[in-house]
Amino acid sequence: MARVPEAVRDLKWNGQIVIDATNDSDGTDLDGRTSSELVAELVSSARVVKGANTLVAALLGSDPHQAGGQRVIFLSGDDADAKSEVVKLFEDAGFSAVDLGGLATGGAMQQVGRSACRPQPDPARRVSWRHEVTSRPRPSGTEVVTPAISPLRA
């Protein structure tokens, strides 16, 4: 995250949508916030949607239709209209978009790297995270997709 402030300094966003695909590998500079909340502060006149950060570039650029299914892209943000536009962008590209909620809760589920685990004073209490997505069919034939993040004790 150290280079993000420099990258966005003096830019005028004027309500544009910013897709935050950053991952903070350190987490010590977030002061209890998600990296996306920090990005939203840095580009305060923009509408921030966290997304495209959980897949490597090669997967983002490849065909999202694999093994009879679609690759999933997770999104979060505090602006519903901005999220709708980003969902459409990714769905038009062939991805299945899953809205995880706002930047605080959904952004926490999307954080990749050590920042996904808040610093803990006792190294014996370190936690790793497991991301799961479960789905169940509805009577109408559509699916309910439920993302979850749960701690795994190291």
N, C-alpha and C positions, 0 to 999 in steps of 0.2 A: 504494500500500500504506500510505501514511501515515495514512489514516483508519481502516483496519481495526482496529488495536489499540484505538482509542477505541470503535469500534462493538461490539466483543465483550467489552470490559472488564466484569468482575463478573457475567457471565452464567454460569449453571450448565448444563452440557450433559449430564451424567449418561449418557454413552454414546449420545446421540442422533447421528443422521447429519447432517453438515453438508455440503451440496453447495457447493463453492468455485467460484464462477463469476467470481472476480476476475481481473483482468489488471493486472500491474504494468508501467506504461508507462515506468518509469525504470530499474529493475534495479540501481541503485547501492546500494540499501539491503538487498540480499538476502544479502550476504556469501557468495556462492558457492552458495547454496541456490536451489531453485525457490520461486516465490511460494507454492505450496501447502504446501511444507514449513514455511514461516514461518506460514501460517494454522494448520496442524496444531499447531504449538507454542503459538499464541495460544489455541486451543480444545482444550487437551490432554486434556480428559475426553470429547471428542467423537470420532466416527469420521469422518474427512474423506475425501470423494471429490471429485476435481477433475472438473468437467464443466460443460457449458452455457456455456463461455466462448469458444468459437470461432465461434459464430453470433450475429448481432445479434438483439435482442429481437423484431423484426418477423418474422424467420425462425423463431425458437423458437415464436412464437405462431401461425404459419401452418400450413397442412396440410403435414406432412412427406412426403407422397406426391406426387412431382413427376416428370413425364416417364417414367412407368412404373416408377419406382424409389422408394427411400426416402431421406430426408435422413439423413446419418450424424452421430452425436454421439459424441465421443471422451470416454472416462472413464479415470481412473487413481486409484489409492488403495492403501493398505497393508493394509486390512481387507477380506478376501475376502467376508465376509457382507454388509458395507455396500455393496460394489460390486455384489453380486448384487441387492440391493434397489433400488439406483439404476438398474441395467440394466433391471430389470422396470418401474420407473416410466417410463423413457423409451421402452421397447418398447411398453408399454401405450398410450403417447401416439402411437405410430406411427413412431418413429425406429428406425433400425438402430444399436445401440450397439456400439462397438468399445472393448475393454479394452486400454489401452496399457501396463499394468503398474503398478508402484508410483509413489509420489509423486515420487521422485527422477528416475527414468528417464522414465516416462510423463508426469509433470508438465512435464519439460523439453520434450517434444514438443508440449505443449499451450500453452506460453507464447506469448502474443501481444504484440507490441510490441517495444521495444528490449530488454526483459529476456530475450528469447529468445536474444540474443547476449550472452555474457558480455563485460564491458568488456575491451577489448584496448588495450594501451599505444600501439600504432602505428596511427593512423587509416588508413594504407594497407592494413592487414590486416583491415579491417572485413569482416564476413561477413553476408550476408542468408540467410534460410532458406527452403527450398521444402518444403512439406508435400505428400506424395503418398500416395495409397492405391491399392494394386494388388489385384486379385482374380483368382483363377483357380478354375475349377470343379474339384470333386473328383469321382471316379467315382460317388460316392453321389448326386450331383446338388446337394450343398450347395457353398457357396463358401468358400474360404480368403481372408480379407481381411487384407492386410499393410500397416499404416501405416508410413511412413518419413519421416524428416526428414533433409535433406541440405543442406550448405552450397553457396551460390552465391557465388562471389567477385565482389565489387563492382568 
